[in-house]
Amino acid sequence: MSLAALAAALPVAAQASGGGEKTEKKKGGGLSYLQLPTLTATIMRVDGRRGVLTVETGIDLPDADLRAKADLLVPRFRAGFVQALQIYASGLDPANAPNADFIARELQRETDRVLGRPGGKLLLGTILVN
């Protein structure tokens, strides 16, 4: 097949597969879920070298007004979460695994502080030490 014929066939194939329509895809976690960028903090590893603590987070906000407010506050969430995580990571014993309950409690406190009131439920994803 020639290159020109292939180029002519691509738009037809895109329309046949629904590429011409604009449909809103449901994002992961549902409409009330606000996924935040992955958080990282520096830790000390058992061998004395620096490592990275990585945490995936999101916030469930069933209240539509609070969800709209939270969309605008993503940079503040990220700044507060990274600060809380870095403070925790700086005191983490290299021989112990991170305490997911403690991390969740601290980040939930930060969520309530940034929102100005309770109403958003912090959700933790993967916690990884590298």
C-alpha positions as CSV (number, residue, x, y, z in Angstrom):
1,M,0.0,0.0,0.0
2,S,1.4,3.4,-0.9
3,L,2.0,6.1,1.6
4,A,-0.6,8.4,0.0
5,A,-3.3,5.7,0.1
6,L,-2.5,5.1,3.8
7,A,-2.8,8.8,4.6
8,A,-6.1,9.0,2.8
9,A,-7.5,6.0,4.7
10,L,-6.7,7.3,8.2
11,P,-9.4,9.9,8.5
12,V,-12.0,7.4,7.3
13,A,-10.9,4.9,9.9
14,A,-10.9,7.5,12.6
15,Q,-14.5,8.4,11.9
16,A,-15.6,4.8,11.7
17,S,-14.1,4.2,15.2
18,G,-16.0,7.1,16.7
19,G,-13.0,9.5,16.5
20,G,-15.2,12.2,15.0
21,E,-17.5,12.4,18.0
22,K,-16.8,14.3,21.2
23,T,-17.9,12.2,24.1
24,E,-16.9,12.9,27.7
25,K,-15.2,9.9,29.2
26,K,-15.7,9.0,32.8
27,K,-12.4,9.5,34.6
28,G,-11.1,6.9,37.0
29,G,-12.7,7.1,40.4
30,G,-16.0,8.7,39.4
31,L,-17.1,12.2,39.0
32,S,-16.6,13.1,42.6
33,Y,-13.0,11.9,42.6
34,L,-10.1,14.4,42.3
35,Q,-6.9,12.7,41.5
36,L,-3.8,14.6,42.5
37,P,-0.3,14.4,41.1
38,T,2.0,11.8,42.6
39,L,3.8,13.0,45.8
40,T,7.5,12.3,46.5
41,A,9.7,12.9,49.5
42,T,13.4,12.1,50.1
43,I,14.2,9.4,52.7
44,M,17.4,7.7,53.9
45,R,17.7,4.1,53.0
46,V,19.2,1.3,55.2
47,D,22.5,1.5,53.3
48,G,22.8,5.2,54.0
49,R,22.0,6.4,50.5
50,R,19.1,8.7,49.7
51,G,15.9,7.2,48.5
52,V,12.4,8.3,47.4
53,L,9.1,7.8,49.1
54,T,6.3,8.0,46.5
55,V,2.6,8.3,47.4
56,E,-0.4,8.4,45.1
57,T,-3.4,10.3,46.5
58,G,-6.8,11.5,45.5
59,I,-9.8,13.1,47.3
60,D,-13.4,12.0,47.1
61,L,-15.7,15.1,47.2
62,P,-19.4,14.2,46.9
63,D,-20.4,17.9,47.4
64,A,-20.4,19.5,43.9
65,D,-19.6,23.0,45.3
66,L,-16.8,21.7,47.4
67,R,-15.5,19.7,44.4
68,A,-15.4,22.9,42.3
69,K,-13.5,24.7,45.0
70,A,-11.1,21.8,45.3
71,D,-10.3,21.9,41.6
72,L,-9.0,25.4,42.1
73,L,-7.0,24.4,45.1
74,V,-4.9,21.6,43.6
75,P,-1.6,23.5,43.9
76,R,-2.3,24.2,47.6
77,F,-3.2,20.5,48.2
78,R,0.1,19.5,46.5
79,A,2.2,22.0,48.5
80,G,0.6,21.0,51.8
81,F,0.8,17.3,51.1
82,V,4.4,17.4,50.0
83,Q,5.4,19.4,53.1
84,A,3.6,17.0,55.4
85,L,5.1,14.0,53.6
86,Q,8.6,15.4,53.7
87,I,8.4,16.1,57.4
88,Y,7.2,12.5,58.0
89,A,9.9,11.1,55.7
90,S,12.7,13.0,57.4
91,G,12.0,11.2,60.7
92,L,11.3,7.8,59.1
93,D,13.6,5.0,60.5
94,P,15.3,3.5,57.4
95,A,14.7,0.0,58.8
96,N,10.9,0.4,59.0
97,A,8.2,0.6,56.3
98,P,6.2,3.8,56.0
99,N,3.1,3.9,58.2
100,A,0.1,4.2,55.8
101,D,-2.3,5.0,58.7
102,F,-0.2,7.9,59.9
103,I,0.3,9.3,56.4
104,A,-3.4,9.1,55.7
105,R,-4.2,10.9,59.0
106,E,-1.7,13.7,58.3
107,L,-2.8,14.2,54.7
108,Q,-6.5,14.1,55.7
109,R,-5.8,16.8,58.3
110,E,-4.1,18.8,55.5
111,T,-7.1,18.2,53.2
112,D,-9.5,19.7,55.8
113,R,-7.2,22.6,56.3
114,V,-6.9,23.5,52.6
115,L,-10.7,23.1,52.1
116,G,-11.4,25.2,55.1
117,R,-13.8,22.5,56.5
118,P,-14.4,18.7,56.5
119,G,-16.1,17.2,53.5
120,G,-13.4,15.7,51.4
121,K,-12.2,12.1,52.0
122,L,-8.5,11.5,51.3
123,L,-7.8,8.3,49.5
124,L,-4.4,6.7,49.3
125,G,-3.1,4.7,46.4
126,T,0.3,3.1,46.2
127,I,3.0,3.9,48.8
128,L,6.4,3.0,47.4
129,V,9.9,3.3,48.8
130,N,12.7,3.2,46.2
